[in-house]
Amino acid sequence: MTPEQFLAKLKKDGPEPVYLFLGPEAFERERCRKAIFAAALPEEAREDGFTRHGLDQLPLAAAIDDARSMSLFASQRLIWLSSAEAAVPRTRAAASDDEESAGAGDADALTSYVRQPTPGTVMVIDCSRYDFDGEDKAKLERVQKFFAVVPAVVEFRPYSPEAARALAQRRAKELKLQLGLAELALLIDITSGDAARLMTEIEKLSLYAGTERKVTAEDIGALVAEAHSSTIFALVAALGRSDRTRALEILDSLSREGEYMPLALTFLSTQFRMALAARAAGLRGSGQIQAHFTKLGARIWPARAQEIERTVEAFPKARLEKAIGRVFAADRDLRDARPDDRIVMEEMILALTAK
């Protein structure tokens, strides 16, 4: 079920004895966590009635034994089992006989508990490590299979770009924050559409800008971590045009802002490598680029896909390969003893803008 379905069912019917939470999305998980606390534990019982176990530290069977025990201090309990993926046995080829036996015991204990749960106790088994797509997909499917006996499963999937934009607009309206479409697009791109981060940054912007004026790109640059990425994109564009003067101006801007140059180089390297991969795959247009990298597990947003498309258009294959090599050399030079960061970066720009 979706988080919305979970919240509606919880409000109508009360909590189920056992839940399985799956997926990495943090904003909806926090909403659901607060709701299950409110439904499962009265205010006066929360200190004694809540127990948290990490299944990377405690076997699942031991956590279930705790759930079966009756508390002397709380008639209602909420037991939160984090790191659920740690309870899943390794593949048969990799697991020892003892591990296989322990895994089977955990599965039997869970099946028995689900059939006859402890009255007044709610158990939440939480796996937030794996995503639903890319390289994590098979791992998450193994978690789902191991905990298949749990009937109430809540999936916390990442927000789509459209859903993230709508959520941000609703919150900005609630706070009476004057957030224009261009500034909203910049904010979504910087946060990669992560709903929890979006809400945090909008709260910060609300306190900083107030309600009397419109939020500017400068406000976002001053408050939001990683807002420098838009400046890095401008540097990539200048390098693509072999515009040495503009590239050096941007470097000057990064220096004044106190940019950590190895981090800027990491961003440049990632941009050039993704562009080279897109070129090698014969991708055309930002839509194909976004779909390709998302399928590989590198989830990117439309604005980032457009930047990669621009880089592909600006840099032939040979220049991309040269750019990656020069960025690597600059990163190596920055790690030397007592380097002059500005000179290293300038030398890289001179090499990449040579006619």
C-alpha positions in Angstrom: 0.0 0.0 0.0 1.0 3.6 -0.5 1.7 5.9 2.5 -1.6 7.7 1.8 -3.5 4.4 1.9 -1.7 3.4 5.1 -2.7 6.7 6.8 -6.3 6.4 5.7 -6.6 2.8 6.8 -4.9 3.6 10.1 -7.3 6.4 10.8 -10.3 4.2 9.9 -9.4 0.8 11.4 -6.6 1.4 13.8 -3.1 -0.2 13.6 -2.4 -3.7 12.3 -0.3 -6.0 14.6 2.7 -6.1 12.2 3.8 -3.8 9.4 6.6 -4.0 6.8 8.0 -0.6 5.7 9.9 -0.7 2.4 11.9 1.9 0.5 14.1 4.9 1.1 11.8 7.9 0.9 12.2 9.8 4.2 9.4 12.4 4.2 6.5 10.0 3.9 8.1 7.5 6.3 8.3 10.3 8.9 4.6 11.1 8.4 3.7 7.5 8.8 6.0 7.0 11.8 4.3 9.9 13.7 0.9 8.5 12.8 1.7 5.0 14.0 3.0 6.4 17.3 -0.1 8.4 17.8 -2.4 5.4 17.0 -0.4 2.7 18.8 0.7 4.5 22.0 -1.1 6.9 24.2 1.0 9.9 25.3 1.4 8.6 28.8 2.7 5.2 27.6 5.3 6.3 25.1 8.3 6.3 27.5 7.8 2.7 28.6 5.9 1.4 25.6 8.3 2.1 22.8 11.2 -0.3 22.0 13.6 -0.1 19.1 15.9 -2.9 17.9 18.3 -3.0 15.0 18.2 -6.3 13.2 21.9 -5.8 12.3 22.6 -6.1 16.1 19.8 -8.4 17.3 18.5 -11.6 15.7 14.9 -11.4 14.4 13.9 -14.3 16.6 15.1 -12.5 19.7 13.3 -9.4 18.7 10.1 -11.4 18.3 10.6 -13.0 21.7 10.7 -9.4 23.1 7.4 -8.7 21.3 5.8 -11.8 22.9 6.8 -10.8 26.4 4.3 -8.7 28.4 5.5 -5.5 29.9 5.0 -4.8 33.5 4.9 -1.0 32.8 2.9 -0.7 29.6 -0.2 -2.4 28.4 0.4 -1.1 24.9 3.7 -1.4 23.0 5.3 -0.3 19.8 8.3 -2.2 18.7 10.4 -0.8 15.8 12.8 -3.2 14.0 15.2 -1.2 11.8 17.7 -2.6 9.3 15.3 -5.3 8.3 17.6 -6.3 5.4 20.1 -7.6 7.9 17.7 -10.4 8.9 17.6 -11.8 5.3 19.9 -14.8 5.0 22.6 -14.6 2.4 22.3 -16.7 -0.8 22.7 -20.4 -0.3 26.1 -20.4 -1.9 27.4 -17.7 0.4 25.8 -18.7 3.7 27.2 -21.2 6.2 25.1 -24.0 7.6 24.7 -22.1 10.9 23.5 -19.0 9.0 21.0 -21.0 7.0 19.7 -22.6 10.2 19.4 -19.2 11.9 17.6 -17.7 8.9 15.1 -20.6 8.9 14.5 -20.1 12.7 13.9 -16.4 12.2 11.4 -17.1 9.4 9.5 -19.7 11.5 9.4 -17.3 14.5 8.0 -14.5 12.3 5.4 -16.8 10.7 4.3 -17.9 14.2 4.1 -14.4 15.5 2.1 -13.0 12.6 -0.5 -15.8 13.1 -0.8 -15.1 16.8 0.5 -11.6 17.6 0.7 -10.2 21.1 -2.4 -8.2 22.0 -1.8 -4.5 22.4 1.6 -4.7 20.6 2.3 -3.2 17.2 5.5 -4.2 15.4 7.1 -2.3 12.5 9.8 -4.0 10.5 11.6 -1.3 8.6 13.9 -1.6 5.5 15.0 1.9 4.3 18.3 0.9 2.7 17.2 -0.3 -0.7 15.4 1.4 -3.6 12.8 -0.2 -5.9 14.9 0.3 -9.1 18.4 -0.2 -10.4 20.9 -2.3 -8.6 18.9 -2.4 -5.4 15.8 -4.0 -7.0 16.9 -7.6 -6.6 18.0 -6.9 -3.0 14.7 -5.4 -2.1 12.8 -8.3 -3.7 14.8 -10.7 -1.5 13.7 -8.6 1.6 10.0 -8.7 0.3 10.2 -12.5 -0.2 11.7 -13.1 3.3 9.0 -11.0 5.0 6.2 -12.1 2.7 4.2 -13.5 5.6 3.6 -9.9 6.8 0.3 -8.8 5.2 0.5 -5.1 5.8 3.3 -3.7 3.5 3.9 0.1 3.1 6.0 1.1 0.1 8.0 4.4 0.4 8.9 5.1 -3.2 10.8 8.3 -4.2 8.7 11.2 -5.4 8.3 11.8 -9.1 9.4 15.2 -10.3 5.8 16.3 -10.7 4.8 15.1 -7.3 7.9 16.8 -5.7 7.0 20.0 -7.4 3.4 19.9 -6.2 4.4 19.1 -2.7 6.9 22.0 -2.6 4.3 24.4 -4.0 1.7 23.3 -1.4 4.2 23.9 1.4 5.4 27.2 0.1 1.8 28.3 -0.2 1.1 27.2 3.4 4.1 29.3 4.6 3.2 32.2 2.3 6.6 31.9 0.7 7.0 33.8 -2.6 8.7 31.0 -4.6 8.7 31.5 -8.3 8.7 28.7 -10.9 12.4 29.3 -11.9 13.5 29.3 -8.3 11.4 26.3 -7.5 13.0 24.4 -10.4 16.4 25.3 -9.2 15.6 24.1 -5.6 14.1 20.8 -6.9 17.2 20.2 -9.1 19.6 20.9 -6.2 17.8 18.6 -3.8 17.2 16.0 -6.6 13.5 16.2 -5.7 14.1 14.6 -2.3 10.9 15.5 -0.4 12.4 15.6 3.0 15.2 17.9 1.9 12.8 20.0 -0.1 10.7 20.6 3.0 13.7 21.4 5.1 15.1 23.9 2.6 11.7 25.6 2.1 11.4 26.0 5.9 14.8 27.6 5.9 14.0 29.9 3.0 10.8 30.9 4.8 12.7 32.0 7.8 15.3 33.8 5.7 13.3 35.5 3.1 10.0 36.0 5.0 6.7 36.7 3.2 7.2 40.2 2.0 9.5 39.5 -1.0 10.1 36.9 -3.6 12.8 34.3 -3.1 15.8 34.8 -5.4 18.4 32.4 -6.7 20.9 34.3 -4.5 18.8 33.3 -1.5 19.0 29.7 -2.5 22.7 29.9 -3.2 23.3 31.4 0.3 21.2 28.8 2.2 21.0 25.5 0.3 23.8 23.1 0.4 25.1 22.1 -3.1 23.5 25.2 -4.7 27.0 25.7 -6.2 26.1 23.0 -8.8 24.4 25.6 -11.0 27.7 27.5 -11.1 29.6 24.3 -12.0 27.1 23.7 -14.9 28.0 27.2 -16.1 31.7 26.3 -16.0 31.0 23.1 -18.0 29.2 25.2 -20.6 32.0 27.7 -20.8 34.6 24.9 -21.2 32.4 23.4 -24.0 32.5 26.7 -25.9 36.2 27.0 -25.2 35.3 30.4 -23.6 38.5 30.8 -21.5 37.5 34.3 -20.2 34.1 33.2 -18.9 35.5 30.0 -17.4 38.1 32.0 -15.5 35.4 34.4 -14.3 33.4 31.5 -13.0 36.5 30.0 -11.3 36.9 33.4 -9.6 33.3 33.3 -8.4 33.8 29.8 -7.0 36.9 31.0 -5.2 35.2 34.0 -3.6 32.3 31.7 -2.4 34.9 29.5 -0.7 34.2 26.5 -2.9 36.1 23.4 -1.9 37.9 22.7 -5.2 38.3 18.9 -4.9 34.5 18.8 -4.5 34.0 21.0 -7.6 36.3 18.6 -9.5 34.3 15.6 -8.4 31.2 17.3 -9.8 33.0 18.1 -13.1 34.3 14.5 -13.4 30.8 13.1 -12.8 29.3 15.4 -15.4 31.9 14.5 -18.0 31.7 10.8 -17.3 27.9 10.7 -17.6 28.1 12.7 -20.8 30.7 10.2 -22.2 28.4 7.3 -21.2 25.4 9.0 -22.8 27.4 9.5 -26.0 28.6 5.9 -26.0 25.1 4.6 -25.6 23.9 6.8 -28.5 21.3 8.6 -26.3 19.4 11.4 -27.9 17.6 14.0 -25.9 17.2 14.5 -22.2 14.3 12.1 -21.9 16.4 9.2 -23.2 19.3 10.2 -20.9 17.1 10.4 -17.8 15.5 7.0 -18.6 18.9 5.4 -19.3 20.6 6.5 -16.0 17.5 5.9 -13.9 17.4 2.3 -15.2 21.0 1.9 -14.2 20.2 3.0 -10.7 21.7 6.6 -11.1 18.4 8.5 -10.5 18.6 11.9 -12.2 16.1 14.7 -12.7 15.0 16.4 -15.9 17.1 19.5 -15.4 20.2 17.4 -14.8 19.5 15.3 -17.8 19.3 18.5 -19.9 22.7 19.6 -18.6 24.2 16.2 -19.6 22.5 16.6 -23.0 24.2 20.1 -23.4 27.5 18.6 -22.4 27.2 15.9 -25.0 26.4 18.5 -27.6 29.3 20.7 -26.6 32.0 18.1 -26.3 32.9 15.6 -29.0 34.1 12.2 -27.7 37.8 13.1 -27.9 37.3 16.3 -25.9 35.3 14.5 -23.3 38.0 11.9 -22.8 40.6 14.7 -22.6 38.4 16.6 -20.1 38.2 13.5 -17.9 41.9 13.1 -18.0 42.6 16.7 -17.2 40.1 16.7 -14.3 41.9 13.6 -12.9 45.3 15.3 -13.2 44.0 18.4 -11.5 42.5 16.3 -8.7 45.8 14.5 -8.2 47.7 17.9 -8.2 45.3 19.3 -5.5 46.3 16.4 -3.3 50.0 17.2 -3.4 51.7 18.8 -0.5 50.8 22.5 -0.1 49.2 23.0 -3.6 47.9 26.3 -4.8 44.3 25.4 -5.6 43.7 28.4 -7.8 46.8 27.8 -10.0 45.9 24.1 -10.4 42.3 25.0 -11.5 43.5 27.7 -13.9 46.0 25.3 -15.5 43.2 22.8 -16.1 40.9 25.6 -17.6 43.8 26.7 -19.9 44.4 23.2 -21.1 40.7 22.6 -21.8 40.1 25.8 -23.6 43.2 25.6 -25.8 42.4 26.1 -29.5 
